[in-house]
Amino acid sequence: MSAPVYKSFEQSLSEFENIAADVAPISTEELGARIAKLQALMREGDVKAVYLDTSTSLTYFTGMTLGASERLHGAIIPSSGAPVYISPAFEEPKTVTLVRIRGAIATWEEHEDPALLVAELICDLDAAGRTLAFDPATPFAFSAPIATHIGSRLAVISAKALIAACRQIKSATEIAIIQKAMTASLRVHKAVWEGLYEGMSTTEITDFIAAAHARLGMRHVFAAAQFGEATAYPHGVPYAQTLKRNDMVLIDLGGQIHRYNSDITRTYIFGTPTERQRELWDLEKKAHRAGFEAAQIGSACEDVDAAARNVLTQAGYGPDYQVPGLPHRTGHGLGMDLHEDPYIVRGNRTLLQPGMVFSDEPMLCVYGECGVRLEDIIYMSETGPVFFTEPAHSIERPFG
């Protein structure tokens, strides 16, 4: 078997071109359809209004992206009618430029109580419903005083279920954006593999990944590099490492296009694997495949977790979350958040539907030795599961 053709990171960067510019963003028409779906669910649940804070859900439904701060800034979605945007008065000119779905802008001055403003606006809405639902990303410092001002006029609940019912079913446009991001990030993965050399540091790798995502026109989100024993720990170790011959290498990375994430992990050998390393890698590959095959339309999310976990348990690992074995869930939803619904975990009886997007990553951890995580993202087509990216081929040749 031939060795990889090693390149310098500088050479790899010079070959990258901006690919994000060719990807169409979410249209205003699609934003409107999202709000209409949310409002239909609100009316079914007797919800008068949903409050969206400066979260990805605000962006998902309105197209407006705001940075979190100590000042209340967000939107009210009524069960019928146009959104009402909430803005500090001095931020109104900027807020106006961010509005894509038409709606009134209500402002508050620095000495005023914005929570009282939101509460009164919601209670005065000409919209049906007896409940206020909060975006679960709303800070307690905002939700608590709003709820206090609401008092007994409306019941107060979390909007998590309402929001998840919309966001966990991706449209064709969303799938296309995620596909582009995943394809680009897989290219970065391959460039890392091609650029490895003995003595390089984990920091050098993560710096390259950030630069590569930027060169591709993506927003860099995260990068993790782990060598040797550190590959056994799902979130790595808090210090830099230096690559040695025959180390296991784990690279996990993600970037964004139009706020939609990629997320891919590859584990492989730098050198020649031992029989033990090959055995662990092949077992992880088998568990990864079992999760994919269990992801069928109408199956429960927990069935995917069980299928992958059972492969490891039958091989003598675990059981349950015990290590050596799989100490965490098998997967998580992916979209505008890196981790979102649906979660692939025991107890989640949510049925898989076309449009759902989630990771398949049943990591095999052997503390003190090494670990293997192969992570690919699945989307559910009308007929079953599809990987956005080609899974890893082997411990020596992960990219074929």
N, C-alpha and C positions, 0 to 999 in steps of 0.2 A: 504494500500500500504506500503510495507516494506521500511525502510530507507536504504540509501547506506551503504556499508561496508567501513568505513573510514580506510585509511592507512596513515602512515607517508610518507612524500616525500622520506625519506631515504630508506624505504622499497620498494617503487615503483621503485626507481633507481636501487636497487639491482636486480630487476626482468627484467631489460632491457638488451637486447643483441644487438650487432652491426648487423644491417640488411642491411646496405648500401653496405657492401663488396660483397654481392651476386647479386648485380644489374649490368648488363652489361652496359658499357658506349656507347656513340655514336661511331660507327666504322669509320675508315678512308674512307671506301667505301661510307658511307652515307654522310660524309663531302663533298666528291667529287661530289655526286649527287646534293647537295645543291648549290654548286658553279655553276654547269652546269645549274641548273634551273635559278639562278640569271643571268647568262650570256645570256641565251635565252631571258629573260625579258629585259635585257639591249639592246640587238640587236633590239628587237621590238620597243624600245623607243628611238633609236638613241643615246644611252649612251655609250661613249667610255670607261669610267672607273668609278668605285665606290671606294671612299676612305673610309676605315674602321679605326676608331680610337680604342683606348683601351676600347672597350665596349663589351657588351654581343654579339653584332652582329659579332665582330671579332672572338669571340669564336665559335659562331654558324656556321660560314662559314668555318673557318680554323682550329678550335680546339685549337687555341693559346689563352692563357689567360695572359693578361698583366695588371699590375697595372697602373692607371692613374698617371701622374706626369707632371712637367713643361716641360719635354722633349718630342718632337714629336716621336711617336713610334706606328706603325700600319701596314696597308697593303693596297696595291692597287690591286683591282680586275679588270682586263681588260675585255672587251667584248668577247675576245677569248684569249686562252693561259693561262699560269700559273700565280699565284699571284706574286706580287713583295712586299717583306717585307721591311719596313723602320725601321732602328734601330740606336740609338746612337752607335758610333764605339766601345766604351768600353763595350756596352751591347751585342755585336754581339755573343760572345761565349755562352751566356745564350739563346739568340734568336735562335741560331742553334738547341739547345736541345729541343725547343718548337715547331719546325716546324713539322707538320704532313702532310700537303699538300705541295709537293715540289714546290719551287719557289726561285728566286734569292733574295738575301738580299742586299739592298743598305744602306750604312752607311754614317753618317755625324759626323764630329768632332765638339768639343765644340764651336769653334770660327766661324763655318760655319752656313749658313741659311738653316735649313732643309726644310722650306716651298719652297724655290727655287728648292731644290733637287726634291721634290715631283712634283712640277709643270712641271719641265723639263722632268722627267721620264714619266709623263702622256702624255704630248704632243708628246713625241718621241715613244710612244707605237705603235707597228704594230697591231693595232686593229681598227675596224670600229667604227664610232660614232662621233658626234659633240658636246657631252655634258659630263660634269663632274658632278657626283652626290655624295654629301657628306652624310656619315652616320650622322643622326641628332644628335647623341651623341658627335660629334666632337666639342671640345671647339672653341669658336669664335677666340680665340688667335691663333689657328692653321688654321682654315678654311679661315679666312679673308686674311692673307698674301699669302696663296696658291692661292686663287682666284685673288688676285692682280697680282701675277706673271703670272697667266694664261692669264690675260687680255682679249682681244677679240678673242683669239684663240679658246676657247671653251665656250659654254654657261654653266652656273653653276646652279644646282638645288639641292633640297633635295632628298636623296635616300629613304625617309620614305616609299613611296608607294611600291617601289621595294622590300625593305626589309620585309615590312609587308606581301606582297604577298607570300613570302617564309615562314616566321616564324610563321604566324598565322595558318598554316595548319600543324598540328603535325603528325609525322610518328608513326607507331606502337611502335617503340622503345621509342620514346619520351613519348607516352601515358603510356607505362609500367613503365618508370622511375617516372613519376608524380604519377602514382597509388601507387607505393611503398612509395613515400614521403608522400602522403596524408594519407595512411593507418597508417604509423608510427606516424604522427602528431596527428591523431585522438586518437591514444593510449595515447599520452601525454595529450591530452585534458581530457580523462577519468580519468587519474591518478590525474590531478589537482582537478577534481570534487570529487574524492574519498578522497583527502587529505585535504579538507577544514575544518577549525575549527574557532570558534569565536575568534576574536582578532588577526588573522593572517594578514599580510600586503600584499599589492599588490606587493611590492618589493620581498618578499619571494616567491611569485608565479612566477614572471618573472625570478628570479634566478633559480628556479627549472626547468622551461621550457627550459632555455638555457642548463642546465646540462643534462636534459633528451634527448634533441636533440643530444648533443655530445655523450652520452652513446649509442645512436642508430646508431652512425656513420654518422650522418648528420652534415652539417654546419648550425649552428643556425643563423637565419636571424632576427627575431623580436619576441617580446612578449608584449602583452598589457593586463592589468588586471584593471577592473573598477568595483566599488561597488556602490549600491544605486543610488542616483541622477546622479552620474558621468556616469552611463551607457547611459544616454540620449545624450551624446556628442560623435560624431563619432570617434574622435581621443583622447578622454579621457581628463584628467585634469593634469596639470603640478605639481602634488604633490602626495605623497604616501597616501594611505588610509588604514583603518583598518576595517576588516569585522565584521559586526554586524548581529545578528539573524534577519531573514526575509529580508535581503538585496537582491536586484537583483544583479547578478554577470554576467559580460561580459568578456569573455576571447577570445582574438584573437591572433593567433600565426602562425609562418611559419618557415620552415627549408628547406635545399636543399640536394638533392642527384645528383651528377654529374652536378651541376649548375642549376638544375631544381627545382622549388619552390613548396612547399605546402602552403596553405593559408586556414584556417578554423576558423570560429567564432561560439561560442556557448553562449547563454544567458539563465540563469535559476535562480531559487530562492534558496537561502540558508535558508531553514526553510519552512514556510507555506505561500503560495501566497494569496494575497487578490483577491477578485473578479475582481478588476480593473487590477491588474497585469496579471491575467489569461486571461482577455479579450484582453489586448494588445499583449500578447504572442501568443494567438491563431490567432489574426488578422495578425501578422507578418508571422506566419506559412502559412496562407492562401495566402498571397502575394508572399511568397517564392515559393509555389507550382504553383501559376499562372505563374510566370516567367519561371519555368521549363516546364510547359505544352505548353507555347508559343514558346519555343525554338525548332522549327521544321526546317528540311532541306528546304532551299529556303525562309524562313522568314527573314525579316530584323532584324538587331540587335536592332533597336529602337522599334520593335514590342514587344520584351521581356521586355524592360523597361516599355512600356505603359501598358502591361498586369499586371505586378506587381503593378505599381503605381495606376492603376485604382481600384484595390481592396481597397487600402487605401483611395482613394478619395471618393469612394462610401460609405465608412464607416464614412465620415465626416472629414477626415484628408487632409491636403494640402489646396488648390490644388497646382499643379506644385511642386515647391521646398519649399513651405511654411511649417513652423513648427507651431504646431504639424503636423508631416508628414514625408515624405522622402526628405531630403534636398540635396541629391546627386544622381549620376547615380546609376543604379541598379547593374552594374557589370563591370568587366574589364577582359581583357585577362590575361592568366597566362602561363608562360613558363620559360625561362631563366631570364626574368625580372618578378618581382612581379606584375607589372602593365604594360601591353603591349596590342597591338591589338589582338582581336577586342574589342572595348569598347561598353558596353551595355548602350546606352544613346540616348536620343532623337536627331534626326538629322543624326544618323549613319545608312545609307541605305545599308551598307554592308550585303550581303546575307549570311546566315549561311550555312556552308559547312561541310561535314565530315572531322574530324580532328581538328576542332576549339575547343579551350579550354577557358572557361571563368567562372567568378564567378557569383553566384546568391545570392545577398545580399541586398534586398530592406529594409534597416533599418527603423524602426519606432521610431522617436525621439519625446519625449515629454519633452521639457526643463523644469527644475525645479522639475521633477517627476522621470522619468526613461526612458530607451530606450530598444529596443529589436533588435538585429541583429542576424540573422541566416544565416551564410555564408557557402555554399558548392560550390564545383567546378563541372561544367558540362563539359563533352566532347561530341562532336557530333559524333555519330556512323553513319553508312550508313543508318540507319533507324530512327534516332532521338536522343534525349538527353539521357545521362546516367550520374548519379552522381558517382563521385569517392568514396564518403563516404556516409554511411547511414545518412539521415537527422535526426535532433533532434526529439525525441519522444514526450516529454511533458515538461512543465515548471518545474516539480519536478524531473522527471526522463529523462534527456536529452539523455541518452545512453541506454534506454530501460530497 
